[in-house]
Amino acid sequence: MDHFPKQDLIYSAGLFDYLSDSIFTTLIQILFDRLAPGGKLIIGNFSTHNDFRFYMEYGLDWYLHYRDEIALKSLVPEGIDAEGVYIDSEPAGINLFLNIVKKG
């Protein structure tokens, strides 16, 4: 993958909710390695606080891996050269965003 330039921003929403913890961590490492120095990786994931979960699962047969802030941070691989790791959310708190900033 060295023929692709390093990226300043990599953003994913609607993917990681479907991944097991081990695949989640592996993909973080792969994407983090594609960041330029000072670049940011943002990963969206549904929160465990989701008032619509019942309807999603039983009405729509839509099952996801729900994670809270602690779970998201625990999936960041050890040893990555991050300047910062923090969680944001949208106002309702249903969607969390794991932010990882590469040292620049």
C-alpha positions as a Markdown table, in Angstrom:
| # | Residue | x | y | z |
|---|---|---|---|---|
| 1 | Met | 0.0 | 0.0 | 0.0 |
| 2 | Asp | 3.0 | 2.3 | -0.2 |
| 3 | His | 1.9 | 3.7 | -3.5 |
| 4 | Phe | -0.9 | 5.6 | -1.7 |
| 5 | Pro | 0.0 | 8.9 | -0.1 |
| 6 | Lys | -0.3 | 9.3 | 3.6 |
| 7 | Gln | -3.6 | 10.9 | 4.7 |
| 8 | Asp | -4.3 | 13.9 | 6.9 |
| 9 | Leu | -7.8 | 12.6 | 7.8 |
| 10 | Ile | -9.3 | 9.1 | 7.7 |
| 11 | Tyr | -13.0 | 9.0 | 8.7 |
| 12 | Ser | -15.2 | 5.9 | 9.1 |
| 13 | Ala | -18.9 | 5.8 | 10.1 |
| 14 | Gly | -21.2 | 2.8 | 9.7 |
| 15 | Leu | -18.5 | 0.2 | 9.4 |
| 16 | Phe | -16.9 | -0.5 | 12.8 |
| 17 | Asp | -20.2 | -1.2 | 14.5 |
| 18 | Tyr | -20.3 | -4.5 | 12.6 |
| 19 | Leu | -16.7 | -5.6 | 13.5 |
| 20 | Ser | -15.6 | -7.9 | 16.3 |
| 21 | Asp | -13.1 | -6.4 | 18.7 |
| 22 | Ser | -10.1 | -8.2 | 17.2 |
| 23 | Ile | -10.9 | -7.0 | 13.7 |
| 24 | Phe | -11.7 | -3.5 | 15.0 |
| 25 | Thr | -8.2 | -3.3 | 16.6 |
| 26 | Thr | -6.5 | -4.7 | 13.5 |
| 27 | Leu | -8.2 | -2.2 | 11.2 |
| 28 | Ile | -7.3 | 0.7 | 13.5 |
| 29 | Gln | -3.7 | -0.2 | 13.2 |
| 30 | Ile | -3.9 | -0.5 | 9.4 |
| 31 | Leu | -5.6 | 2.9 | 9.1 |
| 32 | Phe | -3.4 | 4.6 | 11.6 |
| 33 | Asp | -0.3 | 3.5 | 9.6 |
| 34 | Arg | -1.8 | 5.3 | 6.6 |
| 35 | Leu | -1.9 | 8.6 | 8.4 |
| 36 | Ala | 0.5 | 11.4 | 7.8 |
| 37 | Pro | 2.3 | 12.9 | 10.9 |
| 38 | Gly | -0.3 | 15.0 | 12.7 |
| 39 | Gly | -3.1 | 13.2 | 10.9 |
| 40 | Lys | -6.4 | 12.2 | 12.5 |
| 41 | Leu | -8.3 | 8.9 | 12.4 |
| 42 | Ile | -12.0 | 9.2 | 13.3 |
| 43 | Ile | -14.1 | 6.1 | 13.9 |
| 44 | Gly | -17.9 | 6.2 | 14.5 |
| 45 | Asn | -19.6 | 3.6 | 16.5 |
| 46 | Phe | -23.1 | 3.3 | 18.0 |
| 47 | Ser | -23.1 | 3.9 | 21.8 |
| 48 | Thr | -24.6 | 1.5 | 24.3 |
| 49 | His | -27.0 | 4.4 | 25.0 |
| 50 | Asn | -29.4 | 4.0 | 22.1 |
| 51 | Asp | -33.1 | 4.4 | 22.8 |
| 52 | Phe | -33.8 | 2.8 | 19.3 |
| 53 | Arg | -31.9 | -0.4 | 19.9 |
| 54 | Phe | -35.0 | -2.5 | 20.6 |
| 55 | Tyr | -36.6 | -1.3 | 17.4 |
| 56 | Met | -33.4 | -1.8 | 15.4 |
| 57 | Glu | -32.9 | -5.4 | 16.6 |
| 58 | Tyr | -36.5 | -6.7 | 16.9 |
| 59 | Gly | -38.2 | -4.6 | 14.3 |
| 60 | Leu | -35.5 | -4.4 | 11.7 |
| 61 | Asp | -33.3 | -7.4 | 12.5 |
| 62 | Trp | -30.4 | -5.0 | 12.6 |
| 63 | Tyr | -27.7 | -6.1 | 15.1 |
| 64 | Leu | -24.6 | -4.1 | 15.9 |
| 65 | His | -21.6 | -4.1 | 18.3 |
| 66 | Tyr | -22.6 | -1.3 | 20.7 |
| 67 | Arg | -19.6 | 0.2 | 22.6 |
| 68 | Asp | -19.2 | 2.8 | 25.3 |
| 69 | Glu | -16.3 | 5.3 | 25.6 |
| 70 | Ile | -14.3 | 2.9 | 27.8 |
| 71 | Ala | -14.7 | 0.0 | 25.3 |
| 72 | Leu | -13.7 | 2.2 | 22.3 |
| 73 | Lys | -10.6 | 3.4 | 24.0 |
| 74 | Ser | -9.6 | -0.1 | 25.1 |
| 75 | Leu | -9.6 | -1.2 | 21.4 |
| 76 | Val | -6.8 | 1.3 | 20.4 |
| 77 | Pro | -3.8 | -0.9 | 19.8 |
| 78 | Glu | -1.0 | -0.6 | 22.4 |
| 79 | Gly | 2.2 | 1.0 | 21.1 |
| 80 | Ile | 0.7 | 3.3 | 18.4 |
| 81 | Asp | 2.4 | 6.6 | 18.3 |
| 82 | Ala | -0.6 | 8.7 | 19.1 |
| 83 | Glu | -0.5 | 12.3 | 20.3 |
| 84 | Gly | -4.0 | 12.0 | 21.6 |
| 85 | Val | -7.0 | 9.6 | 21.9 |
| 86 | Tyr | -10.4 | 11.0 | 22.8 |
| 87 | Ile | -14.1 | 10.4 | 22.3 |
| 88 | Asp | -16.6 | 12.8 | 20.8 |
| 89 | Ser | -20.4 | 12.3 | 20.3 |
| 90 | Glu | -23.2 | 14.0 | 18.5 |
| 91 | Pro | -25.7 | 15.8 | 20.8 |
| 92 | Ala | -28.0 | 12.9 | 21.4 |
| 93 | Gly | -25.0 | 10.7 | 22.5 |
| 94 | Ile | -26.1 | 7.8 | 20.3 |
| 95 | Asn | -23.1 | 7.9 | 18.0 |
| 96 | Leu | -19.7 | 8.0 | 19.5 |
| 97 | Phe | -16.5 | 9.0 | 17.6 |
| 98 | Leu | -13.1 | 7.6 | 18.5 |
| 99 | Asn | -10.5 | 10.2 | 17.6 |
| 100 | Ile | -6.8 | 9.2 | 17.3 |
| 101 | Val | -4.3 | 11.9 | 16.4 |
| 102 | Lys | -0.9 | 10.8 | 15.1 |
| 103 | Lys | 2.2 | 12.5 | 16.5 |
| 104 | Gly | 3.4 | 15.2 | 14.1 |
